[in-house]
Amino acid sequence: MTASGEVDISAREAEVLALLGERCTNAEIAARLFISVRTVESHVSSLLRKCGVADRRALSAFAAARAATPPRRTGGVAALPVPRTRFVGRRQERDSVLAALPDTRLVMLVGTGGVGKSRLAVELAAEAAPRFPDGGAFVDLVPVRDGFVAQAVAAALGVTPSPRQPLTEAIVMWLGESRSLLVLDNCEHLLDAVAVFAERILSGCPGVSIVATSRERLGAPGERVVPVLPLPDSDGRELFDDRAGAAGSAADDPVVVGELCVRLDNLPLAIELAAARSASLGAAGLLAALQDPLRMLSGGRDADQRHRSLRAVLNWSYGLLDDVEQVLFRRLAVFAGGFDLGAAMVVSGGDSLAETADLLGRLVDKSLVTHQRDAGRWRLLGTVRAFARELLDADQGRAEVFDRYLDWASTAAGKLVERLGDEWRDDFDALADDLRAALLICPSASGTTCHRLARALGRLTYARRFLADSVSYYLQAAERAPGPADAALDLRSAADCAMIGMASGARVVDLLLASARRAEAAGDGNAMAITLARLVELVNRCDGRIASDISHERLGGLLDEARAVGDPGDPAVAAAIAVAAAWNVSSRRFDADPVLARTAAEVARNSGDPVLVSAGLDALGSAAAQTGRPAEAYRISQERLGLLPTLDRTDPRAAPEIDDIFQMAATSALRAGDLPSALDLARQMVQDDLFGNRSYYAVSTLVPALLLTGGIDEALGHANVLWDGWQRAGRPPVGYMVSVAASAVLGYGLRHHRENLLLWRRRLAEFPGGPSVDVSRLPSVVFAQCRTAVHLNQFADASRLVDRAFGDFHSYRYDTYACAAGAELAVVAGLPDAVERISVADRTTAGNAWSDACLTRARGRLHGDVDALAASLAGFRRIGARAEHAYTLLLLPGREPEGRAELESLGLPPPPASGKPPPVGGKPPPVGGR
């Protein structure tokens, strides 16, 4: 246990603990996490000890209680280095920054290399931390390349982006309104990128302050520059004495020390490097060494004097190394970040770990290499690495060093891919900068090593859920592929990542076509057939996401081409073509043929491939739903859910199926009126790391489920966030935003927020539905309008809305809701055909529990039947429709106080009072008068 009472467990143990809370067996946990049962047993034993419980049952109870406790943002600046030496001086700079922070949110510490900006930033962060109760992060940008600033900050904060959200936006959403501090250290090589990033954070997160260090100012709006100059003479002498004493040197002549520090320009790094050698040379010897012009590095004529002085110290330190130490020091400059002992040995060309360890130890002792003991890794400080890199660039063996670096990176990436599903993320994060840097030096021409590295980076970044990066790396792999067969596979993986990421439908189609053509060039007819069939399937099946303008005729031609080149005896080819054929019968997208879908499901099962099996079942389930068999569709969606443990979550090929399994299971549950299941599945999607809690698809499923179960405030909050994100993304043609907007209309209608209700109605009216789609006639919109009209007693447009509610809907998720709400509107508005509408609705909404309860309530209102109203009340209670349950209570004589109390608990006002509608067909007026 930690001092705060929280259990200190690893990320993997947390995953095991969560599944124990769900009463999973060890075998089930192993299957879910893709680890061995023995590994699970080991984690369970560790958790029993750490949690202080006696048995598995108590551990499950502990897990459930832990899951019920909402996560809290912890204080403290993450990744803040822990200094091992005393900080000297800088009181004026510290006071200046601390005084500026309350009113200035971007403070730049600007000074020359080696002046101590980073160390000052560490001290400032520690001293200012109490002012930032929500913590923050210290981010060293030395190993970061242009375009990866957001990744570095996200890694330090622990932010994982959603598939369809830019990483910077994920960081903005994570920081939100928090009072946090970001320290961005060593920005000089990323000035433009850091300036853009800082501007976005500061504009989107009003409580965040940024302290950055650089050799140059950012030039960003509102920037406060605090110059970090060389130390005053007294502080320089104090620093030297402190560090020399730590190195075992006796006190030296203060006059000589003072002169030495002046010759070093009182630069802290230069002083520290000199002091580290004081035990063997003394201050006088150090001063003499600095007077030797052969120890001076020749720098550019425009370099300032302090920079040349620092180079002099570094060159002098390098000159004190023996030959083998110099070789290792130069070669270590190839690393962009930290490295372990094995990597140092491989890249340097060493003969043994023992020899490399000895040499590294000597370089650490001489302060040219830093040992990160906790991580078991080493690194060169930024200025030291820059000096060493210049030496390496002049080395005749430079090409061999870079070749070994590429081989090491490719091998390391391959080993990480082999470990996917095990404990691998921390190691990838530690190596990511070097893997990316190695790929940057790869030649553009094809080559096995560079191709292997690019492909591994594509897989690793996908598994790490950096989806945009994964597409880029797979494309680079295709460019460097040694042959068209490898390129075809890489392009297919890029398409899968793009499908689940933010890419447009046209991009996905283009990638699949390119993959098929590369397979054709390789003479692999089966791979070509499978890819073309997948393209035909996805365009028809995922129209709301891909929204491709490719014609039905062309899709048919591509399917014919797949049949012509593929071997029908191959189970995978047969399954892929059968699934595509089931979806491509008509020109209407998302319209699977029932007979062909049954064949596709059977052929897919014969393939034994869970991706194909899931696709075949989806065709079968969709056909059942479209032909009025919601119960069968619901059953099939549950069967698909059972496939999830068999799908490799680290493989891009499985990504579209995992996404669709969740989506269609929640859709089928919603269609059946099983609101608790729909809500549970939607929350699983939101919490799943493949989708993230800002995924449009995941949250768009959550919004209606929340609304129908009474979570109005949460639903409306998500709807507003999704709309803003959709606007920023350029309003891509995605159908799910219609149901989100319709839910917002109903939510604000139930809350009597007239201004917001009108706003969302306008948004729906302006929605880009396309030439063949009238958004106002979509079932989700019709349902929201009908239910709002009933609630607000607004009947001027009732006849038109009711007609639309009984229209021919192509989409099936909300059709029964629209029909039932339309029938109730006909009753409450006193339309003459209300009896007939209820009769028709009874025949068309069977199998939806919400619609059944709504129609029962409509009959109760029509006939003044208290028993029917009571039956409706029970129906809404069974499915957790809390708001509808409360509204129905208001209609029952003597139970109005209960209804008002329930509405108050949900934060909802009662429906507005109005005159009773006219009798329908000579019947008594409705019970309750609402």
Order of alpha helices (4+ residues) and beta strands (2+ residues): alpha-alpha-alpha-alpha-beta-alpha-beta-alpha-beta-alpha-alpha-beta-alpha-beta-beta-alpha-alpha-alpha-alpha-alpha-alpha-alpha-alpha-beta-beta-alpha-alpha-alpha-alpha-alpha-alpha-alpha-alpha-alpha-alpha-alpha-alpha-alpha-alpha-alpha-alpha-alpha-alpha-alpha-alpha-alpha-alpha-alpha-alpha-alpha-alpha-alpha-alpha
